[in-house]
Amino acid sequence: MAHTAPFWSHPSEHYGGPLPDKAEIVIVGGGITGVSLLYHLKKRRMRALLLERGHLASGASGRNAGFVLAGVADNYATAVGTYGRERAREIWGFTLENHDAVTSALKNVDVGHNRCGTVILAASDAERVQLEESAELLTDDGFQAHFDGDVLYNPRDGEINPTALVAALARMAPDGSIHEHVNVTGLVAESKRVFVHVEDETVEAGIVILATNAWTSLLVPSVKISPRRAQMLAMAPVDRVTVEKPTYSDFGYRYWRQLTSGVLLIGGWRNTSMETEETFDDKPTAAIQERIEAFARSELGADTPVTHRWAGTMGFTEDGLPIVGPVEGMPHVFACAGYNGHGMGFAFLSAKKVIDSL
Ligand SMILES: Cc1cc2nc3c(=O)[nH]c(=O)nc-3n(C[C@H](O)[C@H](O)[C@H](O)COP(=O)(O)OP(=O)(O)OC[C@H]3O[C@@H](n4cnc5c(N)ncnc54)[C@H](O)[C@@H]3O)c2cc1C
């Protein structure tokens, strides 16, 4: 019987201790965004308090596939249509820079990073046309990409162990800055300070940064981020290579990779049941799990047992881009969230943008 738990193990460190009454900066949320904010603050010699209601990486950051992809969730041709050529180019460049920056911050730490490139496999004629066009546009815009048959190759993409990444950045934070199992229940922003309510305590903060991704609107409803459940499974090592590179397909609704151990990680199929997947509920469902497993057996030829089945909650925005900056109507409150399923590609430098703006 498979575990209904993420494949990635929790960070081994635990963080706690009494909360101070005051803090210059409070970060809410301990995923990749929260620990990236701590990293950039430390570079600026600024201190902060990070409050996480579960353990670090208990949200999407500890439940994802670990693809480090350039660009937004849509392919480049669609992004050019949505945002315009110049903006699409800027976004692609930003995510490549994010990849470089996060890996150089961790260059001596093993976080399972491999800049092996990814393949985007067309699942239909319509997708094939868009991928071919994407390759042309990317090349014209000075980026590396090529199209061959049904596949768009992005050689600058890569893969990572997302929990190891969060744990490594957390270890770099100053002692006493991280507090796990602290649920922030409300924020009251006044002209000079923000009161952060934490069950039966209150911390008075100079600045609050929301690194709460899918859950941001539960604390601040004016930030328009809505939840989407994404589901995955892991299969015991297959003794041959069935997947050479992390693969993304069907407009990003299917993705799979194989670890060096032979383990297969496969996820997606949310588009087969859109209405049930707009939820904060992070339990896997039989309907989607059956589809993922059927694909793994029939298309990838995987014959080993499923060891883990899990789901996580992504944060989606109205325009498909992260929300990074001050929250309107709430002085001293900032948001850094809403990555539309691509936080590994965006979060580290989005966090830097917020810190640089303080
Ligand atoms: C199944 C799945 C597969 C994915 N695959 C990929 C992928 O391959 N590549 C990629 O780039 N992205 C992927 N994503 C998306 C990626 O995981 C997210 O974009 C990224 O992890 C967001 O990081 P975050 O730190 O902003 O949010 P999270 O990791 O969700 O962290 C937010 C944290 O805030 C905490 N929190 C919320 N409310 C409160 C509160 N009131 N008080 C205290 N703490 C609070 C939560 O407990 C949580 O730990 C995937 C997501 C899922 C679910």
The ligand as a MOL file (V3000), in Angstrom:
LIG
                    3D

  0  0  0     0  0            999 V3000
M  V30 BEGIN CTAB
M  V30 COUNTS 53 58 0 0 0
M  V30 BEGIN ATOM
M  V30 1 C 2.3290 18.5650 -7.0020 0
M  V30 2 C 3.0490 19.8490 -7.3370 0
M  V30 3 C 4.0150 19.8310 -8.3250 0
M  V30 4 C 4.7050 21.0200 -8.6210 0
M  V30 5 N 5.7620 20.9360 -9.4790 0
M  V30 6 C 6.5330 22.0360 -9.6640 0
M  V30 7 C 7.7240 21.9570 -10.4160 0
M  V30 8 O 8.1370 20.8930 -10.8540 0
M  V30 9 N 8.4330 23.1030 -10.6240 0
M  V30 10 C 8.0170 24.3040 -10.1080 0
M  V30 11 O 8.6540 25.3280 -10.3600 0
M  V30 12 N 6.9360 24.3780 -9.3210 0
M  V30 13 C 6.1880 23.2830 -9.0780 0
M  V30 14 N 5.0960 23.3610 -8.2720 0
M  V30 15 C 4.7720 24.6560 -7.6770 0
M  V30 16 C 5.7540 24.9970 -6.5440 0
M  V30 17 O 5.7860 23.9360 -5.6300 0
M  V30 18 C 5.3180 26.2910 -5.8570 0
M  V30 19 O 5.1900 27.3240 -6.8190 0
M  V30 20 C 6.3060 26.7400 -4.8070 0
M  V30 21 O 6.6420 25.6830 -3.9550 0
M  V30 22 C 5.7250 27.8890 -4.0030 0
M  V30 23 O 6.5890 28.1440 -2.9170 0
M  V30 24 P 6.1260 29.0930 -1.7490 0
M  V30 25 O 7.1910 29.0850 -0.7530 0
M  V30 26 O 5.7090 30.3910 -2.3170 0
M  V30 27 O 4.7940 28.4160 -1.2080 0
M  V30 28 P 4.6050 27.1170 -0.2990 0
M  V30 29 O 5.7060 26.1620 -0.4650 0
M  V30 30 O 3.2220 26.6220 -0.5360 0
M  V30 31 O 4.7480 27.7050 1.1510 0
M  V30 32 C 3.7660 28.5130 1.7460 0
M  V30 33 C 3.8620 28.2240 3.2200 0
M  V30 34 O 3.0560 29.1440 3.9350 0
M  V30 35 C 2.5660 28.4770 5.0760 0
M  V30 36 N 1.4170 29.2250 5.5580 0
M  V30 37 C 0.2760 29.4880 4.8850 0
M  V30 38 N -0.5630 30.1990 5.6580 0
M  V30 39 C 0.0640 30.3920 6.8400 0
M  V30 40 C -0.2950 31.0470 8.0370 0
M  V30 41 N -1.4840 31.6420 8.1590 0
M  V30 42 N 0.5900 31.0630 9.0710 0
M  V30 43 C 1.8120 30.4740 8.9460 0
M  V30 44 N 2.1940 29.8110 7.8150 0
M  V30 45 C 1.3350 29.7870 6.7800 0
M  V30 46 C 2.2180 27.1020 4.5550 0
M  V30 47 O 2.1500 26.1510 5.5990 0
M  V30 48 C 3.3650 26.8330 3.5830 0
M  V30 49 O 4.4280 26.1030 4.1660 0
M  V30 50 C 4.3570 22.2220 -7.9710 0
M  V30 51 C 3.3760 22.2300 -6.9830 0
M  V30 52 C 2.7240 21.0560 -6.6590 0
M  V30 53 C 1.6790 21.0850 -5.5870 0
M  V30 END ATOM
M  V30 BEGIN BOND
M  V30 1 1 1 2
M  V30 2 1 2 3
M  V30 3 2 2 52
M  V30 4 2 3 4
M  V30 5 1 4 5
M  V30 6 1 4 50
M  V30 7 2 5 6
M  V30 8 1 6 7
M  V30 9 1 6 13
M  V30 10 2 7 8
M  V30 11 1 7 9
M  V30 12 1 9 10
M  V30 13 2 10 11
M  V30 14 1 10 12
M  V30 15 2 12 13
M  V30 16 1 13 14
M  V30 17 1 14 15
M  V30 18 1 14 50
M  V30 19 1 15 16
M  V30 20 1 16 17
M  V30 21 1 16 18
M  V30 22 1 18 19
M  V30 23 1 18 20
M  V30 24 1 20 21
M  V30 25 1 20 22
M  V30 26 1 22 23
M  V30 27 1 23 24
M  V30 28 2 24 25
M  V30 29 1 24 26
M  V30 30 1 24 27
M  V30 31 1 27 28
M  V30 32 2 28 29
M  V30 33 1 28 30
M  V30 34 1 28 31
M  V30 35 1 31 32
M  V30 36 1 32 33
M  V30 37 1 33 34
M  V30 38 1 33 48
M  V30 39 1 34 35
M  V30 40 1 35 36
M  V30 41 1 35 46
M  V30 42 1 36 37
M  V30 43 1 36 45
M  V30 44 2 37 38
M  V30 45 1 38 39
M  V30 46 1 39 40
M  V30 47 2 39 45
M  V30 48 1 40 41
M  V30 49 2 40 42
M  V30 50 1 42 43
M  V30 51 2 43 44
M  V30 52 1 44 45
M  V30 53 1 46 47
M  V30 54 1 46 48
M  V30 55 1 48 49
M  V30 56 2 50 51
M  V30 57 1 51 52
M  V30 58 1 52 53
M  V30 END BOND
M  V30 END CTAB
M  END
